[in-house]
Amino acid sequence: MAMFVHMTSAANAPRIRRSGIRAAAHGQGGARGVYCFPVLPSYALTHQWLRELARFGSRGGLVAVHVRLDDAQEVLVGRYADRVRDAQATVPAAEAVRRISALEDPRGWEVFVPRAIRPREVHRVRAAPQVAGWRYFPDAHTTRPCTCVGCRVRGGYGARRLRERLPHPLDGPPPPVRVLLDRVAAADPGDPAALRDALYWFGMRRRGPLPALSRLAAHPDPRVRADLVSAVARWSTPGVAELLDGLADDPHPDVREAVEDARDC
């Protein structure tokens, strides 16, 4: 039997002891299951994901759930970046443990069980140290931090001082709506790069002029149509749902995937 550890909020511990771990996480290809990591001789490596997961909040801190799986249980194994590229390998649980144990540096690796964990497979639930592991990515402390909108953590410790020390070229409020609409009118349809840049800034807003942008749903460049989805998906403007419904049947897979991702958020 292969032993793994799964990190979760302490508030989930009673339910896990009673009913197991439900398949809630999304793996590569949209599969639902449970993320975990092999129990290694190194305590720090076994609990390496703890600080990174703690960044996203937890009720009562995080706990370590030890899980026993049959050696033949098929799992996905690889680095986090492999998941993003759909490149994680499907192997038996015992082989996943062997692969990770043989690595010189297993930081950033993960195991994905493509199903729920049954109650009888839960070995024990115990408190975990709240200071073990890395944040953001392994060796992040040796890398210049990025302060772009996608990387920075709003309200995080020292976030304001970091932005003041390392301002990002895209910091600051987006251009006025009138200016962005003029850029769209000048670029449509011959300059997809300019259209995508304008859509990026529209995506920074809570609401926008949806009727003025809806015609881009028929733009010949699928990248523009996909960026349109990303720009308007979170708007509270009436008509957004109908626009996404139409783009959900787009002939290009990247546009359909953008709609699926927007609806999952």
C-alpha positions in Angstrom: 0.0 0.0 0.0 1.3 3.4 -1.0 1.1 6.2 1.6 0.3 9.8 0.5 -0.5 13.0 2.4 -3.3 15.5 1.4 -3.4 19.0 2.8 -6.7 20.6 3.6 -8.5 23.0 5.9 -8.9 21.9 9.5 -12.6 22.6 9.2 -12.9 19.7 6.7 -11.3 17.1 9.2 -14.6 15.8 10.7 -16.2 15.3 7.3 -13.1 13.5 6.0 -13.0 11.2 9.0 -16.6 10.4 8.4 -16.9 10.3 4.6 -13.4 10.5 3.1 -12.1 13.2 0.7 -14.4 14.2 -2.1 -13.2 14.7 -5.6 -13.3 18.4 -5.9 -10.0 19.5 -7.5 -9.6 19.7 -11.3 -6.6 17.9 -12.8 -5.3 18.0 -16.4 -8.1 17.5 -18.9 -10.7 18.7 -16.4 -10.7 15.5 -14.4 -12.0 15.7 -10.9 -10.0 14.1 -8.0 -7.7 14.7 -5.1 -4.2 16.1 -5.0 -1.6 14.6 -2.7 2.1 13.9 -2.3 4.0 10.7 -1.2 5.1 10.4 2.4 8.9 10.6 2.1 11.7 10.2 4.7 12.1 14.0 4.6 9.4 15.7 6.7 10.0 19.0 4.9 9.6 17.6 1.5 6.5 15.6 2.4 4.8 18.8 3.6 6.3 21.1 1.0 2.9 22.3 -0.4 1.7 23.5 2.9 2.8 27.2 2.8 1.7 27.5 -0.8 -1.8 26.2 -0.1 -2.0 28.3 3.0 -1.8 31.5 0.8 -5.3 30.8 -0.4 -6.8 30.8 3.1 -8.1 28.1 5.4 -10.4 27.8 8.3 -8.5 26.9 11.5 -5.2 26.3 9.6 -4.3 23.3 7.5 -4.2 19.6 8.5 -2.3 16.7 7.0 -4.5 13.7 5.9 -2.6 10.5 5.4 -4.1 8.3 2.8 -3.3 4.6 1.9 -3.9 3.6 -1.7 -3.6 0.3 -3.4 -0.2 0.0 -5.2 -2.0 -0.6 -8.5 -4.3 2.5 -8.3 -3.7 4.6 -11.4 -2.7 8.2 -10.6 -1.2 11.2 -12.5 2.3 12.3 -11.5 4.4 15.2 -12.5 5.3 18.8 -11.8 2.7 21.5 -11.5 3.8 22.9 -14.9 3.2 19.5 -16.4 -0.4 19.7 -15.4 -0.8 23.0 -17.1 0.6 21.4 -20.3 -1.4 18.2 -19.9 1.9 16.3 -19.7 1.6 14.5 -16.4 2.1 10.7 -16.7 -0.5 8.1 -15.7 1.2 5.4 -13.6 0.3 3.1 -10.7 0.5 4.6 -7.2 3.6 2.6 -6.3 5.4 3.8 -9.4 4.5 7.4 -8.5 6.1 7.0 -5.1 9.2 5.4 -6.7 9.6 8.2 -9.3 9.3 11.0 -6.8 11.5 9.3 -4.2 14.3 8.9 -6.8 14.3 12.6 -7.7 17.2 14.7 -6.5 14.8 17.7 -6.0 11.1 16.6 -5.8 9.9 20.1 -5.0 6.9 21.2 -7.1 5.9 17.6 -7.9 2.4 16.4 -7.2 0.2 13.3 -7.5 -3.4 13.4 -8.6 -5.9 10.7 -7.7 -8.7 10.8 -10.3 -11.5 9.9 -7.9 -12.6 10.5 -4.3 -10.8 9.0 -1.4 -12.9 6.5 0.5 -13.2 6.6 4.3 -11.4 3.3 4.7 -8.4 4.7 2.8 -7.9 7.6 5.3 -5.1 6.4 7.6 -5.1 9.4 10.0 -5.7 13.1 10.2 -3.3 15.2 12.2 -2.2 18.8 12.7 0.5 20.1 10.4 3.2 22.8 10.9 2.1 26.0 9.3 5.6 27.1 8.3 6.9 24.2 6.3 7.4 24.4 2.5 7.8 27.0 -0.1 5.6 29.8 -1.4 4.8 30.7 -5.0 7.3 28.2 -6.5 10.5 26.4 -5.3 13.4 28.8 -4.9 11.1 31.8 -5.2 13.2 33.6 -2.6 16.2 33.7 -5.1 14.0 35.2 -7.9 13.0 38.8 -8.4 9.3 39.0 -7.6 6.8 39.9 -10.3 4.3 42.6 -9.5 2.0 42.2 -12.5 -1.7 41.8 -11.9 -1.6 38.1 -12.4 1.2 37.5 -9.9 0.8 40.0 -7.1 -1.4 39.1 -4.1 -3.7 41.9 -3.2 -3.6 42.7 0.5 -0.6 40.3 1.0 2.1 41.1 3.6 4.4 43.8 2.2 2.4 43.9 -1.1 2.2 47.7 -1.2 5.9 48.3 -0.4 6.8 45.7 -3.1 4.7 47.5 -5.7 6.4 50.8 -4.8 9.8 49.3 -5.0 9.2 47.3 -8.2 6.5 49.1 -10.2 5.2 47.0 -13.1 4.9 48.6 -16.6 1.2 47.8 -16.7 0.5 49.2 -13.2 -2.0 52.0 -12.8 -5.6 52.5 -13.9 -6.7 51.4 -17.3 -7.2 54.0 -20.1 -10.6 55.6 -20.2 -13.4 53.7 -22.0 -13.6 56.3 -24.7 -9.9 55.9 -25.5 -10.2 52.1 -25.6 -13.2 52.2 -27.9 -11.3 54.5 -30.3 -8.5 52.0 -30.3 -10.9 49.2 -31.1 -12.5 51.2 -33.9 -9.2 52.0 -35.4 -7.8 48.4 -35.2 -10.9 46.4 -36.2 -10.4 44.1 -38.0 -6.9 44.6 -39.4 -4.8 44.8 -36.3 -5.5 41.8 -33.9 -2.6 42.8 -31.6 -4.1 46.2 -30.9 -7.5 44.7 -30.4 -6.1 42.2 -27.9 -4.3 45.0 -26.0 -7.5 47.0 -25.7 -9.4 43.9 -24.6 -6.8 43.3 -21.9 -7.5 46.7 -20.4 -11.3 46.2 -20.7 -10.8 43.0 -18.7 -9.5 45.2 -15.8 -12.9 46.8 -15.4 -16.0 45.6 -13.5 -18.4 46.7 -16.2 -18.0 47.8 -19.8 -19.7 48.8 -23.0 -20.7 45.3 -24.1 -22.8 46.4 -27.2 -19.7 48.2 -28.6 -17.6 45.0 -28.3 -20.1 42.3 -29.2 -19.1 42.6 -32.9 -15.7 41.2 -32.0 -17.4 37.8 -31.4 -17.4 37.4 -35.2 -13.7 38.5 -35.6 -11.8 36.2 -37.9 -8.9 35.8 -35.4 -9.7 33.2 -32.7 -7.3 34.9 -30.3 -9.4 38.1 -30.4 -12.5 36.1 -29.7 -10.9 34.2 -26.8 -9.6 37.5 -25.4 -13.1 38.9 -25.7 -14.4 36.1 -23.5 -11.7 36.8 -20.9 -12.4 40.5 -20.9 -16.2 40.4 -20.4 -16.6 37.1 -18.4 -16.7 38.8 -15.0 -18.7 41.9 -16.0 -22.0 42.5 -14.4 -23.2 44.1 -17.7 -26.5 42.6 -19.0 -26.0 40.4 -22.0 -22.7 38.8 -20.9 -24.3 35.4 -20.4 -25.9 35.5 -23.8 -22.6 36.5 -25.5 -20.8 33.6 -23.8 -23.5 31.2 -24.8 -22.9 32.1 -28.4 -19.2 31.8 -28.2 -19.5 28.4 -26.4 -20.2 26.9 -29.8 -17.4 28.7 -31.6 -15.6 26.6 -34.2 -12.2 27.1 -32.7 -11.3 25.0 -29.6 -9.4 27.8 -27.9 -12.5 30.0 -27.8 -14.7 27.2 -26.5 -12.0 26.4 -23.8 -11.9 30.1 -22.8 -15.7 30.0 -22.3 -15.4 26.8 -20.2 -12.7 28.4 -18.1 -14.7 31.5 -17.5 -17.7 29.6 -16.4 -15.6 27.5 -14.0 -14.2 30.6 -12.2 
